[in-house]
Each structure stands twice: as C-alpha cells, then as structure tokens.
Amino acid sequence: MRYTFVLSALCATVLLTGCGKKIDFGQDAGITMRDERNVPQGAGDPTDWTTDGTWNKTERGLFHLAPAVDLNGSQQGGVSGLSFYPNPVSSATRSAHFNSGTAQADMQLKLVFVDRKYKVVLEQDAQAAKGKNMLFALTLPADKFKADATYRLYYVYYGADGTLYYKGHGDIRIDE
C-alpha cells in the first residue's frame, strides 16, 4: 500500500512539473492568416506579431545574444508593422517572408523558430537599418518543419550596445 502511494505521488509530480513545457497556440488555428501578398485573411491572433511583456525562463533561454541583452528589460520600441506571410506556409513551396516596418535605429534581429515543445528548429540573424523597411525571405526546410504542424517564431530586435528595442512572437503553420 505504501509503495502504491509513493508511486502515485511520483507520477503526479512528473505530470504536474510537466514532461516538458508545451506551447498553447490558442484557439482555432492559433495563427494570423495572411496570403502570399501579405493581405490578412480573417481576424487573426491578437497575441501574434506584437510586443511581448515578460518572458519565462524557457523563452529567455532560446536567446544567446552578444552583447548580453536583458530580455525582460524595458523595450525602447522603434519597430512596427510586423507580419509573416503567407501564413499558413505551403509545404510545396516552403517559402515565406518576415516583414517589419521602418526601424528607428540600427538594430540586430534574431529570429528563433521553435516547435510545440520549445525545441529550436531554426535560427536566423539579420540587420535592420535605421529608416529602412525590412523584408526577410525565409525557406522552411522539410527536414526541420513538418507539414501539418504549428510553430512559434520568437524575435528580438536589439542594439550593438545591448539595448532591447522590441521582442515578441508569432505562430506559423505549415500546411499539407
């Protein structure tokens, strides 16, 4: 009887602490749908492609930036008009674009794509020049992005001096 109780308590602890955290993408598809011309297709997810507040330890651990950036520090802003299209991405073409409006300062950009269990599947770095729009063409390879699955893209805009300008996330889907 005692062993049954100990085993039950152990199983409950494993379940409560999680066999690993999982992302809740939200209701329906959990994505902000856009066509190949970046035109919105429906209401979208209001938590996507905007700024995020505090990130948990798992989210902060996705980024190893040089110089070090306080990812839960004050954001200076200066980034607007973020979008990802087409969304969902066709598994036939596997090509998409990450778009942001005019940067208010020279910035570095780090993109980190993760699966439902926060496993990093792709990382990209880019530069955003002051006064310029940025359109970043992406290929989402089949060996990293499975068809009929949803992924999260985390992004951080930061300065060479460690200034945090903007951070957030958006969910994307690879269609069959």
C-alpha positions as CSV (number, residue, x, y, z in Angstrom):
1,M,0.0,0.0,0.0
2,R,2.8,2.4,0.9
3,Y,4.6,1.7,-2.4
4,T,1.4,2.4,-4.3
5,F,1.1,5.8,-2.6
6,V,4.7,6.7,-3.3
7,L,4.4,5.6,-6.9
8,S,1.2,7.6,-7.3
9,A,2.8,10.7,-5.8
10,L,5.8,10.3,-8.1
11,C,3.6,10.0,-11.2
12,A,1.6,13.1,-10.1
13,T,4.8,15.1,-9.6
14,V,6.0,14.2,-13.1
15,L,2.7,15.2,-14.6
16,L,2.4,18.4,-12.7
17,T,6.0,19.5,-13.4
18,G,5.5,18.5,-17.0
19,C,7.2,16.1,-19.2
20,G,8.4,19.4,-20.7
21,K,6.5,22.7,-21.2
22,K,4.3,22.9,-24.3
23,I,3.2,26.0,-26.2
24,D,-0.5,26.8,-26.2
25,F,-1.0,28.3,-29.7
26,G,-4.5,29.4,-28.8
27,Q,-8.0,28.7,-30.3
28,D,-8.7,27.6,-33.8
29,A,-5.5,27.5,-35.9
30,G,-3.7,29.9,-33.4
31,I,-2.2,31.8,-36.3
32,T,-2.7,35.1,-38.0
33,M,-3.6,34.1,-41.5
34,R,-2.1,36.1,-44.5
35,D,-2.0,35.3,-48.2
36,E,1.1,35.4,-50.4
37,R,0.7,39.2,-50.9
38,N,0.6,39.8,-47.1
39,V,-3.2,40.5,-47.1
40,P,-4.9,39.5,-43.8
41,Q,-7.3,36.5,-44.1
42,G,-9.6,36.7,-41.1
43,A,-9.4,38.0,-37.6
44,G,-6.1,36.7,-36.6
45,D,-4.4,36.1,-33.2
46,P,-4.1,39.3,-31.2
47,T,-1.0,38.0,-29.4
48,D,0.9,37.4,-32.6
49,W,3.3,39.9,-34.3
50,T,3.2,42.4,-31.5
51,T,5.4,43.1,-28.4
52,D,5.6,40.7,-25.6
53,G,6.0,41.6,-21.9
54,T,7.8,39.3,-19.6
55,W,9.2,36.0,-21.0
56,N,9.6,32.9,-18.9
57,K,12.9,31.2,-18.3
58,T,12.4,28.8,-21.2
59,E,11.7,31.6,-23.6
60,R,14.7,33.7,-22.4
61,G,16.9,30.6,-22.7
62,L,16.2,30.4,-26.5
63,F,18.4,33.5,-27.0
64,H,22.2,33.8,-26.5
65,L,22.9,37.3,-27.7
66,A,26.1,39.2,-27.8
67,P,26.2,41.6,-26.3
68,A,24.0,40.3,-23.5
69,V,20.5,41.8,-23.6
70,D,18.1,41.9,-20.7
71,L,15.1,40.2,-22.4
72,N,12.7,41.2,-19.7
73,G,14.1,44.8,-19.5
74,S,12.5,47.9,-20.8
75,Q,11.8,47.9,-24.5
76,Q,12.8,51.1,-26.4
77,G,10.4,50.4,-29.3
78,G,11.2,51.7,-32.8
79,V,9.8,48.7,-34.6
80,S,6.3,48.5,-36.2
81,G,4.3,46.7,-38.9
82,L,5.4,43.1,-38.2
83,S,3.9,40.3,-40.2
84,F,4.7,36.9,-41.5
85,Y,3.3,35.7,-44.8
86,P,2.0,33.6,-46.3
87,N,0.6,32.0,-43.2
88,P,-0.1,29.1,-43.4
89,V,3.0,28.3,-45.4
90,S,2.6,25.8,-48.2
91,S,4.5,22.6,-47.8
92,A,5.0,22.6,-51.5
93,T,7.0,25.8,-51.7
94,R,8.1,26.2,-48.0
95,S,8.9,29.9,-48.6
96,A,7.7,32.8,-46.5
97,H,8.6,36.4,-45.6
98,F,9.1,38.1,-42.2
99,N,8.3,41.8,-42.6
100,S,8.8,44.8,-40.3
101,G,8.3,48.5,-40.9
102,T,10.8,51.2,-40.7
103,A,13.4,50.9,-38.0
104,Q,14.0,53.9,-35.8
105,A,17.6,53.0,-35.2
106,D,20.2,50.5,-36.5
107,M,19.3,47.1,-34.9
108,Q,20.2,43.5,-34.9
109,L,17.4,41.0,-35.3
110,K,17.4,37.4,-34.0
111,L,14.7,35.0,-35.1
112,V,14.2,31.7,-33.3
113,F,11.7,29.1,-34.6
114,V,10.6,26.5,-32.1
115,D,8.2,23.6,-32.1
116,R,5.4,23.0,-29.6
117,K,7.9,21.7,-27.0
118,Y,10.2,24.8,-27.4
119,K,12.7,22.7,-29.4
120,V,14.7,25.1,-31.6
121,V,14.2,24.1,-35.3
122,L,15.8,27.1,-37.0
123,E,17.6,30.4,-36.1
124,Q,18.3,33.4,-38.3
125,D,20.1,36.6,-37.8
126,A,19.6,39.9,-39.7
127,Q,20.2,43.6,-39.6
128,A,17.6,46.3,-39.6
129,A,19.0,49.6,-40.8
130,K,17.6,52.9,-39.5
131,G,15.0,54.4,-41.8
132,K,14.6,51.2,-43.8
133,N,11.8,48.6,-44.1
134,M,12.9,45.1,-43.7
135,L,11.7,42.1,-45.7
136,F,13.4,38.9,-44.8
137,A,12.9,35.9,-47.2
138,L,12.8,32.5,-45.5
139,T,12.9,28.9,-46.5
140,L,11.4,26.5,-44.0
141,P,13.1,23.1,-44.9
142,A,11.1,19.9,-44.7
143,D,13.8,18.2,-42.6
144,K,13.1,20.8,-39.8
145,F,9.5,21.9,-40.3
146,K,6.9,19.1,-40.6
147,A,3.8,19.5,-42.7
148,D,0.5,19.9,-40.9
149,A,2.2,21.4,-37.8
150,T,2.3,24.7,-36.0
151,Y,5.5,26.5,-34.9
152,R,6.3,29.7,-32.9
153,L,8.7,32.3,-34.1
154,Y,10.3,34.4,-31.4
155,Y,12.0,37.7,-32.5
156,V,14.3,40.1,-30.7
157,Y,15.5,43.5,-32.0
158,Y,18.5,44.7,-30.1
159,G,21.3,47.2,-30.4
160,A,25.1,46.6,-30.6
161,D,25.3,48.1,-27.1
162,G,22.8,45.6,-25.6
163,T,19.7,47.8,-25.9
164,L,16.4,45.9,-26.1
165,Y,14.3,47.6,-28.7
166,Y,11.5,45.1,-29.3
167,K,10.6,41.4,-28.7
168,G,7.7,39.2,-29.4
169,H,6.4,36.1,-31.1
170,G,4.1,34.9,-33.8
171,D,2.7,31.5,-34.6
172,I,3.0,30.0,-38.1
173,R,1.6,26.8,-39.6
174,I,3.0,24.6,-42.4
175,D,0.0,23.2,-44.3
176,E,-0.1,19.8,-46.0
